[in-house]
Amino acid sequence: MEDGMAKGRPYRWLTPENRRLIEVRLAAGVLPAVVAGELGCSLRTVHRAQADTIARRQARRMDSGFRLSIEDRIEIAVRIAAGESDAEIARGLGRHRSTIGREIARCGKRRGHYAPFAAERRARRLACRPKPTKLSRSPRLLRAVEAGLRKRWSPEQISAKLRLDHPDDLEMRISHETIYLSLFVQSRGELRKQLTAELRTGRTARKPQGQVQVRGRIKDMIAISERPAEVQDRAVPGHWEGDLIVGAGGRSAVATLVERKTRFVMLAHLGYEHGTGRVIEALKTRIQDLPAHLKRTLTWDQGKEMAAHGQFTIDSGVQVFFCDPHSPWQRGSNENTNGLLRQYLPKGTDLAVHDQAALDRIAAELNGRPRQTLGWMNPAEKMAELLELGVAGQSA
């Protein structure tokens, strides 16, 4: 019922003619109390009808055509009174049947009384922004999201991990887009501002790309086109991708290695020396303890730091293949990992200050992140599986 019992007056339902009369009389300067006496209704009813008229005019100016308008709702009320079904009403209004069904169910259903102006007021109230977010309503979920961000997990990793850890608890479900909104858009304090620093990049827009670097050709290099086909489909472990992350002014560097099947990361401290001899020695040190089935190939770009690749292959047994010029996507896993590492090793900083122990901690944290490509397992778990298989094979 749109209006309740008025003080001293019985309720009176206003017809469209009554509403038009109220609008005309008020526009002519007649006092609301006089209009109420003429119609035999309460003063509150007149005031509400007046408010509905004002809202109706505003809605006409703001109507996008996507939402039901007050005219649509009045038409729904008329057609309900005529006994039409939801489908018939929808066809008459050019709307989807479910839109009409939801509107009627929200606002009284057919067994009650569908009041179009009350429905319009309700719709305006529900459309008000901002609304309380899920994070603001659930401290437990908020704590879990904050904990994931402190571990430098991405919002997508946090969302997927919560689904795995709480399969039957709907309160602990949140999409990664909702987390991003809470960090960047809503700004309502659900996630403390300092947590945005834990994201992999502080940018909200793509950074313009720099000039392409031209490099000379490395002697006796083997092109990626000659790499075994088994490397491409990631079915066989032991195939690695590598590159250098360079610090401020090109003075310091860190070598990165990523195993293609597991996305397992290893980092090598280079300090201020990243010539080919130093790089080759650092890479050999990092992979020397791996079993033979995890040392097959290494894919690198055409950087001069791998000029001594022949010696590396002789010493380690790992064949080096080189990408085509300016084709970073041919080392996609490594490029992605280098992007993640910039969260720990920012551009324009001195990378030599991170000793090998610090780099090992960074690698361990990355290897502990759940990955969608691994079914939300983490690289450390997948690498442990491969090491166990190797031990089992030697025992057999």
Phi, psi and omega in degrees: 000130187292318178235147177272196178288127176278155181296119176077358181226140176289156178295142175227122178286130181271127174277165176305325178295318177301317182294318178296322179296317178299316181299316182292315183294318179293322178296333179279357176095009179286138181294145179304323181296323179292318179298320178297320178294322180295323182268348182071035179236177181281159176296325179298323179296320179294315179299319180293320177296322177296317178296322178296322179296315179297315180296325180295318178296319178296320181296323178298320181290327186260356186295125179271346184090348181272329181260160176294134177266173178296325176297320177299318182291323175296318178297321177300316180298318180296317183287327174298316179298331179278358176085017181284151177280170178302317182295320179293319177297317181299317179296321180295329181263353183071034181243167175285147182302321182294329178297315179291318180298316180294320180298315181292319181295325180289332193238050170112339182063174184286331182285345175260214181235115179282115181256108186297321182287323175295322177296322178294318179296320179296317180297318178296322180294317181289337181278352181297140178234152001277158176256157175298131181273166180296323179294323180287338180269347185229094178301326181295316178294320179300317179297320180294319179293317178299320179297319178295321179293325178294332176280002181067029173282150175283158176305324179294320177295319179298313181300314181293320181294323178296322178296322179289319184282334183228066186296333184250009183248099183293336179296332183265026175254134176204140179277156180294331178294324178295322178295316178299319179299318181294328181281318192249329191254308190287323175050047182250011174087005179296320176246125183299145189299329182293342180289339177296336177291342180279348177292161186293332177218145177273358184276148174249359177223156182293135179280133178302140182278147182275189180285148179284131181276133179263128183238154176281170184274138179274136183293136174059025180285150180254124185288156181296336179296340179266001180292142181304146182296333182297339180290322188296318186273001176060020181283333183250130179283168175100004178257124188245157171238145184217162180190175174250140166258125187253140181269197185302131177067011181070016185274320183248161182202160174227134176270138181239141176229135179228126177279128190293322185286317186259345187064023179289136187250138169230141181240146180233127179286128178244337182067225182264004181244109180225041169285174187297322180297316181293319181295314181300317181295319180294319180294318178299320179297321184288328186257358188297332183270000180284146175292162186300324184287353176251013178231085184245297182222163174224128177253126185229162172277187186267039176285145183294344179295346178253025180298330180266037183297330180298315178295322178299318180295319179297316185284327187251341185080006181260120179281134181259132175241146185247137179291163172291156180301138175056042181230065184297336179297343177286350171236053189302318181296318181291320178297318178297317180295319178299325176296320177294322183292336179294345173292329180261328184237075188299151175296148178079013178244165180276110183280347180291342181287346179267106179285180184296324179297318179295319178295323177296323178293320178297315180298320180297323179291318177295320181289348177266358180280133175293143182237135178299321181293343180253022182066030180067016162281172178250161183302325180297319179294318179293321178293322178299321177299316181294322178293322178294322177296321178296319178295318180296322179292323178291324180295321181292000000 
